[in-house]
Amino acid sequence: MTACPKCGADIEEGKAYCSNPACGAVTGARPAPETKTVVDKQFILNLKFDFVLIARLAALAIAALALAVFYFSARS
């Protein structure tokens, strides 16, 4: 902990301002620089959904589920 250069109050490590509301002096500590997240827009634009393929796969899955239900629920 360091002392505020203006009022002498204790300042926690990494704080940029004095915690005393009456003081609010800027300390020598600098906040961490902000990092920017870069989104590759070209990747998002190239991502295309083939809804016909998705519909066919869903229909196939439903048909397979129905066949499994009929097969396992049939009594011999």
Phi and psi restraints in degrees (range 20) as a CNS / XPLOR table:
assign (resid 1 and name C) (resid 2 and name N)
       (resid 2 and name CA) (resid 2 and name C) 1.0 -117.4 20.0 2
assign (resid 2 and name N) (resid 2 and name CA)
       (resid 2 and name C) (resid 3 and name N) 1.0 169.1 20.0 2
assign (resid 2 and name C) (resid 3 and name N)
       (resid 3 and name CA) (resid 3 and name C) 1.0 -100.6 20.0 2
assign (resid 3 and name N) (resid 3 and name CA)
       (resid 3 and name C) (resid 4 and name N) 1.0 144.6 20.0 2
assign (resid 3 and name C) (resid 4 and name N)
       (resid 4 and name CA) (resid 4 and name C) 1.0 -65.6 20.0 2
assign (resid 4 and name N) (resid 4 and name CA)
       (resid 4 and name C) (resid 5 and name N) 1.0 133.9 20.0 2
assign (resid 4 and name C) (resid 5 and name N)
       (resid 5 and name CA) (resid 5 and name C) 1.0 -69.2 20.0 2
assign (resid 5 and name N) (resid 5 and name CA)
       (resid 5 and name C) (resid 6 and name N) 1.0 -18.5 20.0 2
assign (resid 5 and name C) (resid 6 and name N)
       (resid 6 and name CA) (resid 6 and name C) 1.0 -96.5 20.0 2
assign (resid 6 and name N) (resid 6 and name CA)
       (resid 6 and name C) (resid 7 and name N) 1.0 -49.1 20.0 2
assign (resid 6 and name C) (resid 7 and name N)
       (resid 7 and name CA) (resid 7 and name C) 1.0 -112.6 20.0 2
assign (resid 7 and name N) (resid 7 and name CA)
       (resid 7 and name C) (resid 8 and name N) 1.0 -14.3 20.0 2
assign (resid 7 and name C) (resid 8 and name N)
       (resid 8 and name CA) (resid 8 and name C) 1.0 88.1 20.0 2
assign (resid 8 and name N) (resid 8 and name CA)
       (resid 8 and name C) (resid 9 and name N) 1.0 2.5 20.0 2
assign (resid 8 and name C) (resid 9 and name N)
       (resid 9 and name CA) (resid 9 and name C) 1.0 -70.6 20.0 2
assign (resid 9 and name N) (resid 9 and name CA)
       (resid 9 and name C) (resid 10 and name N) 1.0 153.8 20.0 2
assign (resid 9 and name C) (resid 10 and name N)
       (resid 10 and name CA) (resid 10 and name C) 1.0 -70.7 20.0 2
assign (resid 10 and name N) (resid 10 and name CA)
       (resid 10 and name C) (resid 11 and name N) 1.0 137.5 20.0 2
assign (resid 10 and name C) (resid 11 and name N)
       (resid 11 and name CA) (resid 11 and name C) 1.0 -120.2 20.0 2
assign (resid 11 and name N) (resid 11 and name CA)
       (resid 11 and name C) (resid 12 and name N) 1.0 129.7 20.0 2
assign (resid 11 and name C) (resid 12 and name N)
       (resid 12 and name CA) (resid 12 and name C) 1.0 -68.2 20.0 2
assign (resid 12 and name N) (resid 12 and name CA)
       (resid 12 and name C) (resid 13 and name N) 1.0 156.7 20.0 2
assign (resid 12 and name C) (resid 13 and name N)
       (resid 13 and name CA) (resid 13 and name C) 1.0 -63.9 20.0 2
assign (resid 13 and name N) (resid 13 and name CA)
       (resid 13 and name C) (resid 14 and name N) 1.0 136.3 20.0 2
assign (resid 13 and name C) (resid 14 and name N)
       (resid 14 and name CA) (resid 14 and name C) 1.0 86.5 20.0 2
assign (resid 14 and name N) (resid 14 and name CA)
       (resid 14 and name C) (resid 15 and name N) 1.0 -3.9 20.0 2
assign (resid 14 and name C) (resid 15 and name N)
       (resid 15 and name CA) (resid 15 and name C) 1.0 -82.4 20.0 2
assign (resid 15 and name N) (resid 15 and name CA)
       (resid 15 and name C) (resid 16 and name N) 1.0 142.1 20.0 2
assign (resid 15 and name C) (resid 16 and name N)
       (resid 16 and name CA) (resid 16 and name C) 1.0 -95.5 20.0 2
assign (resid 16 and name N) (resid 16 and name CA)
       (resid 16 and name C) (resid 17 and name N) 1.0 -18.2 20.0 2
assign (resid 16 and name C) (resid 17 and name N)
       (resid 17 and name CA) (resid 17 and name C) 1.0 -130.2 20.0 2
assign (resid 17 and name N) (resid 17 and name CA)
       (resid 17 and name C) (resid 18 and name N) 1.0 156.6 20.0 2
assign (resid 17 and name C) (resid 18 and name N)
       (resid 18 and name CA) (resid 18 and name C) 1.0 -67.0 20.0 2
assign (resid 18 and name N) (resid 18 and name CA)
       (resid 18 and name C) (resid 19 and name N) 1.0 138.6 20.0 2
assign (resid 18 and name C) (resid 19 and name N)
       (resid 19 and name CA) (resid 19 and name C) 1.0 -80.1 20.0 2
assign (resid 19 and name N) (resid 19 and name CA)
       (resid 19 and name C) (resid 20 and name N) 1.0 -7.7 20.0 2
assign (resid 19 and name C) (resid 20 and name N)
       (resid 20 and name CA) (resid 20 and name C) 1.0 -74.3 20.0 2
assign (resid 20 and name N) (resid 20 and name CA)
       (resid 20 and name C) (resid 21 and name N) 1.0 116.9 20.0 2
assign (resid 20 and name C) (resid 21 and name N)
       (resid 21 and name CA) (resid 21 and name C) 1.0 -61.2 20.0 2
assign (resid 21 and name N) (resid 21 and name CA)
       (resid 21 and name C) (resid 22 and name N) 1.0 -28.1 20.0 2
assign (resid 21 and name C) (resid 22 and name N)
       (resid 22 and name CA) (resid 22 and name C) 1.0 -77.4 20.0 2
assign (resid 22 and name N) (resid 22 and name CA)
       (resid 22 and name C) (resid 23 and name N) 1.0 -20.5 20.0 2
assign (resid 22 and name C) (resid 23 and name N)
       (resid 23 and name CA) (resid 23 and name C) 1.0 -98.7 20.0 2
assign (resid 23 and name N) (resid 23 and name CA)
       (resid 23 and name C) (resid 24 and name N) 1.0 -72.3 20.0 2
assign (resid 23 and name C) (resid 24 and name N)
       (resid 24 and name CA) (resid 24 and name C) 1.0 66.8 20.0 2
assign (resid 24 and name N) (resid 24 and name CA)
       (resid 24 and name C) (resid 25 and name N) 1.0 25.2 20.0 2
assign (resid 24 and name C) (resid 25 and name N)
       (resid 25 and name CA) (resid 25 and name C) 1.0 -67.9 20.0 2
assign (resid 25 and name N) (resid 25 and name CA)
       (resid 25 and name C) (resid 26 and name N) 1.0 150.3 20.0 2
assign (resid 25 and name C) (resid 26 and name N)
       (resid 26 and name CA) (resid 26 and name C) 1.0 -81.4 20.0 2
assign (resid 26 and name N) (resid 26 and name CA)
       (resid 26 and name C) (resid 27 and name N) 1.0 129.7 20.0 2
assign (resid 26 and name C) (resid 27 and name N)
       (resid 27 and name CA) (resid 27 and name C) 1.0 -91.2 20.0 2
assign (resid 27 and name N) (resid 27 and name CA)
       (resid 27 and name C) (resid 28 and name N) 1.0 179.1 20.0 2
assign (resid 27 and name C) (resid 28 and name N)
       (resid 28 and name CA) (resid 28 and name C) 1.0 -78.4 20.0 2
assign (resid 28 and name N) (resid 28 and name CA)
       (resid 28 and name C) (resid 29 and name N) 1.0 -13.7 20.0 2
assign (resid 28 and name C) (resid 29 and name N)
       (resid 29 and name CA) (resid 29 and name C) 1.0 -73.1 20.0 2
assign (resid 29 and name N) (resid 29 and name CA)
       (resid 29 and name C) (resid 30 and name N) 1.0 138.5 20.0 2
assign (resid 29 and name C) (resid 30 and name N)
       (resid 30 and name CA) (resid 30 and name C) 1.0 -109.0 20.0 2
assign (resid 30 and name N) (resid 30 and name CA)
       (resid 30 and name C) (resid 31 and name N) 1.0 137.5 20.0 2
assign (resid 30 and name C) (resid 31 and name N)
       (resid 31 and name CA) (resid 31 and name C) 1.0 -68.3 20.0 2
assign (resid 31 and name N) (resid 31 and name CA)
       (resid 31 and name C) (resid 32 and name N) 1.0 157.7 20.0 2
assign (resid 31 and name C) (resid 32 and name N)
       (resid 32 and name CA) (resid 32 and name C) 1.0 -63.6 20.0 2
assign (resid 32 and name N) (resid 32 and name CA)
       (resid 32 and name C) (resid 33 and name N) 1.0 141.5 20.0 2
assign (resid 32 and name C) (resid 33 and name N)
       (resid 33 and name CA) (resid 33 and name C) 1.0 -66.3 20.0 2
assign (resid 33 and name N) (resid 33 and name CA)
       (resid 33 and name C) (resid 34 and name N) 1.0 144.8 20.0 2
assign (resid 33 and name C) (resid 34 and name N)
       (resid 34 and name CA) (resid 34 and name C) 1.0 -74.5 20.0 2
assign (resid 34 and name N) (resid 34 and name CA)
       (resid 34 and name C) (resid 35 and name N) 1.0 141.2 20.0 2
assign (resid 34 and name C) (resid 35 and name N)
       (resid 35 and name CA) (resid 35 and name C) 1.0 -106.7 20.0 2
assign (resid 35 and name N) (resid 35 and name CA)
       (resid 35 and name C) (resid 36 and name N) 1.0 142.1 20.0 2
assign (resid 35 and name C) (resid 36 and name N)
       (resid 36 and name CA) (resid 36 and name C) 1.0 -103.1 20.0 2
assign (resid 36 and name N) (resid 36 and name CA)
       (resid 36 and name C) (resid 37 and name N) 1.0 139.2 20.0 2
assign (resid 36 and name C) (resid 37 and name N)
       (resid 37 and name CA) (resid 37 and name C) 1.0 -97.2 20.0 2
assign (resid 37 and name N) (resid 37 and name CA)
       (resid 37 and name C) (resid 38 and name N) 1.0 120.6 20.0 2
assign (resid 37 and name C) (resid 38 and name N)
       (resid 38 and name CA) (resid 38 and name C) 1.0 -96.0 20.0 2
assign (resid 38 and name N) (resid 38 and name CA)
       (resid 38 and name C) (resid 39 and name N) 1.0 124.9 20.0 2
assign (resid 38 and name C) (resid 39 and name N)
       (resid 39 and name CA) (resid 39 and name C) 1.0 -101.3 20.0 2
assign (resid 39 and name N) (resid 39 and name CA)
       (resid 39 and name C) (resid 40 and name N) 1.0 127.2 20.0 2
assign (resid 39 and name C) (resid 40 and name N)
       (resid 40 and name CA) (resid 40 and name C) 1.0 -78.6 20.0 2
assign (resid 40 and name N) (resid 40 and name CA)
       (resid 40 and name C) (resid 41 and name N) 1.0 99.6 20.0 2
assign (resid 40 and name C) (resid 41 and name N)
       (resid 41 and name CA) (resid 41 and name C) 1.0 -69.5 20.0 2
assign (resid 41 and name N) (resid 41 and name CA)
       (resid 41 and name C) (resid 42 and name N) 1.0 -28.4 20.0 2
assign (resid 41 and name C) (resid 42 and name N)
       (resid 42 and name CA) (resid 42 and name C) 1.0 -64.9 20.0 2
assign (resid 42 and name N) (resid 42 and name CA)
       (resid 42 and name C) (resid 43 and name N) 1.0 -37.2 20.0 2
assign (resid 42 and name C) (resid 43 and name N)
       (resid 43 and name CA) (resid 43 and name C) 1.0 -63.9 20.0 2
assign (resid 43 and name N) (resid 43 and name CA)
       (resid 43 and name C) (resid 44 and name N) 1.0 -42.6 20.0 2
assign (resid 43 and name C) (resid 44 and name N)
       (resid 44 and name CA) (resid 44 and name C) 1.0 -66.3 20.0 2
assign (resid 44 and name N) (resid 44 and name CA)
       (resid 44 and name C) (resid 45 and name N) 1.0 -38.0 20.0 2
assign (resid 44 and name C) (resid 45 and name N)
       (resid 45 and name CA) (resid 45 and name C) 1.0 -69.7 20.0 2
assign (resid 45 and name N) (resid 45 and name CA)
       (resid 45 and name C) (resid 46 and name N) 1.0 -31.1 20.0 2
assign (resid 45 and name C) (resid 46 and name N)
       (resid 46 and name CA) (resid 46 and name C) 1.0 -79.7 20.0 2
assign (resid 46 and name N) (resid 46 and name CA)
       (resid 46 and name C) (resid 47 and name N) 1.0 -14.7 20.0 2
assign (resid 46 and name C) (resid 47 and name N)
       (resid 47 and name CA) (resid 47 and name C) 1.0 -79.3 20.0 2
assign (resid 47 and name N) (resid 47 and name CA)
       (resid 47 and name C) (resid 48 and name N) 1.0 108.2 20.0 2
assign (resid 47 and name C) (resid 48 and name N)
       (resid 48 and name CA) (resid 48 and name C) 1.0 -120.9 20.0 2
assign (resid 48 and name N) (resid 48 and name CA)
       (resid 48 and name C) (resid 49 and name N) 1.0 141.2 20.0 2
assign (resid 48 and name C) (resid 49 and name N)
       (resid 49 and name CA) (resid 49 and name C) 1.0 -99.9 20.0 2
assign (resid 49 and name N) (resid 49 and name CA)
       (resid 49 and name C) (resid 50 and name N) 1.0 129.5 20.0 2
assign (resid 49 and name C) (resid 50 and name N)
       (resid 50 and name CA) (resid 50 and name C) 1.0 -93.6 20.0 2
assign (resid 50 and name N) (resid 50 and name CA)
       (resid 50 and name C) (resid 51 and name N) 1.0 95.8 20.0 2
assign (resid 50 and name C) (resid 51 and name N)
       (resid 51 and name CA) (resid 51 and name C) 1.0 -67.3 20.0 2
assign (resid 51 and name N) (resid 51 and name CA)
       (resid 51 and name C) (resid 52 and name N) 1.0 -28.4 20.0 2
assign (resid 51 and name C) (resid 52 and name N)
       (resid 52 and name CA) (resid 52 and name C) 1.0 -66.1 20.0 2
assign (resid 52 and name N) (resid 52 and name CA)
       (resid 52 and name C) (resid 53 and name N) 1.0 -44.0 20.0 2
assign (resid 52 and name C) (resid 53 and name N)
       (resid 53 and name CA) (resid 53 and name C) 1.0 -64.1 20.0 2
assign (resid 53 and name N) (resid 53 and name CA)
       (resid 53 and name C) (resid 54 and name N) 1.0 -42.4 20.0 2
assign (resid 53 and name C) (resid 54 and name N)
       (resid 54 and name CA) (resid 54 and name C) 1.0 -63.4 20.0 2
assign (resid 54 and name N) (resid 54 and name CA)
       (resid 54 and name C) (resid 55 and name N) 1.0 -41.1 20.0 2
assign (resid 54 and name C) (resid 55 and name N)
       (resid 55 and name CA) (resid 55 and name C) 1.0 -65.0 20.0 2
assign (resid 55 and name N) (resid 55 and name CA)
       (resid 55 and name C) (resid 56 and name N) 1.0 -41.1 20.0 2
assign (resid 55 and name C) (resid 56 and name N)
       (resid 56 and name CA) (resid 56 and name C) 1.0 -65.6 20.0 2
assign (resid 56 and name N) (resid 56 and name CA)
       (resid 56 and name C) (resid 57 and name N) 1.0 -42.0 20.0 2
assign (resid 56 and name C) (resid 57 and name N)
       (resid 57 and name CA) (resid 57 and name C) 1.0 -64.8 20.0 2
assign (resid 57 and name N) (resid 57 and name CA)
       (resid 57 and name C) (resid 58 and name N) 1.0 -37.8 20.0 2
assign (resid 57 and name C) (resid 58 and name N)
       (resid 58 and name CA) (resid 58 and name C) 1.0 -66.4 20.0 2
assign (resid 58 and name N) (resid 58 and name CA)
       (resid 58 and name C) (resid 59 and name N) 1.0 -42.0 20.0 2
assign (resid 58 and name C) (resid 59 and name N)
       (resid 59 and name CA) (resid 59 and name C) 1.0 -64.0 20.0 2
assign (resid 59 and name N) (resid 59 and name CA)
       (resid 59 and name C) (resid 60 and name N) 1.0 -40.6 20.0 2
assign (resid 59 and name C) (resid 60 and name N)
       (resid 60 and name CA) (resid 60 and name C) 1.0 -63.7 20.0 2
assign (resid 60 and name N) (resid 60 and name CA)
       (resid 60 and name C) (resid 61 and name N) 1.0 -41.7 20.0 2
assign (resid 60 and name C) (resid 61 and name N)
       (resid 61 and name CA) (resid 61 and name C) 1.0 -64.8 20.0 2
assign (resid 61 and name N) (resid 61 and name CA)
       (resid 61 and name C) (resid 62 and name N) 1.0 -40.6 20.0 2
assign (resid 61 and name C) (resid 62 and name N)
       (resid 62 and name CA) (resid 62 and name C) 1.0 -65.6 20.0 2
assign (resid 62 and name N) (resid 62 and name CA)
       (resid 62 and name C) (resid 63 and name N) 1.0 -41.9 20.0 2
assign (resid 62 and name C) (resid 63 and name N)
       (resid 63 and name CA) (resid 63 and name C) 1.0 -64.4 20.0 2
assign (resid 63 and name N) (resid 63 and name CA)
       (resid 63 and name C) (resid 64 and name N) 1.0 -41.9 20.0 2
assign (resid 63 and name C) (resid 64 and name N)
       (resid 64 and name CA) (resid 64 and name C) 1.0 -65.1 20.0 2
assign (resid 64 and name N) (resid 64 and name CA)
       (resid 64 and name C) (resid 65 and name N) 1.0 -38.7 20.0 2
assign (resid 64 and name C) (resid 65 and name N)
       (resid 65 and name CA) (resid 65 and name C) 1.0 -65.5 20.0 2
assign (resid 65 and name N) (resid 65 and name CA)
       (resid 65 and name C) (resid 66 and name N) 1.0 -42.0 20.0 2
assign (resid 65 and name C) (resid 66 and name N)
       (resid 66 and name CA) (resid 66 and name C) 1.0 -64.0 20.0 2
assign (resid 66 and name N) (resid 66 and name CA)
       (resid 66 and name C) (resid 67 and name N) 1.0 -43.1 20.0 2
assign (resid 66 and name C) (resid 67 and name N)
       (resid 67 and name CA) (resid 67 and name C) 1.0 -62.9 20.0 2
assign (resid 67 and name N) (resid 67 and name CA)
       (resid 67 and name C) (resid 68 and name N) 1.0 -40.1 20.0 2
assign (resid 67 and name C) (resid 68 and name N)
       (resid 68 and name CA) (resid 68 and name C) 1.0 -64.1 20.0 2
assign (resid 68 and name N) (resid 68 and name CA)
       (resid 68 and name C) (resid 69 and name N) 1.0 -40.5 20.0 2
assign (resid 68 and name C) (resid 69 and name N)
       (resid 69 and name CA) (resid 69 and name C) 1.0 -64.5 20.0 2
assign (resid 69 and name N) (resid 69 and name CA)
       (resid 69 and name C) (resid 70 and name N) 1.0 -46.0 20.0 2
assign (resid 69 and name C) (resid 70 and name N)
       (resid 70 and name CA) (resid 70 and name C) 1.0 -63.8 20.0 2
assign (resid 70 and name N) (resid 70 and name CA)
       (resid 70 and name C) (resid 71 and name N) 1.0 -40.0 20.0 2
assign (resid 70 and name C) (resid 71 and name N)
       (resid 71 and name CA) (resid 71 and name C) 1.0 -67.0 20.0 2
assign (resid 71 and name N) (resid 71 and name CA)
       (resid 71 and name C) (resid 72 and name N) 1.0 -46.9 20.0 2
assign (resid 71 and name C) (resid 72 and name N)
       (resid 72 and name CA) (resid 72 and name C) 1.0 -82.0 20.0 2
assign (resid 72 and name N) (resid 72 and name CA)
       (resid 72 and name C) (resid 73 and name N) 1.0 -16.4 20.0 2
assign (resid 72 and name C) (resid 73 and name N)
       (resid 73 and name CA) (resid 73 and name C) 1.0 -96.1 20.0 2
assign (resid 73 and name N) (resid 73 and name CA)
       (resid 73 and name C) (resid 74 and name N) 1.0 -8.2 20.0 2
assign (resid 73 and name C) (resid 74 and name N)
       (resid 74 and name CA) (resid 74 and name C) 1.0 -72.4 20.0 2
assign (resid 74 and name N) (resid 74 and name CA)
       (resid 74 and name C) (resid 75 and name N) 1.0 136.1 20.0 2
assign (resid 74 and name C) (resid 75 and name N)
       (resid 75 and name CA) (resid 75 and name C) 1.0 -99.9 20.0 2
assign (resid 75 and name N) (resid 75 and name CA)
       (resid 75 and name C) (resid 76 and name N) 1.0 139.1 20.0 2
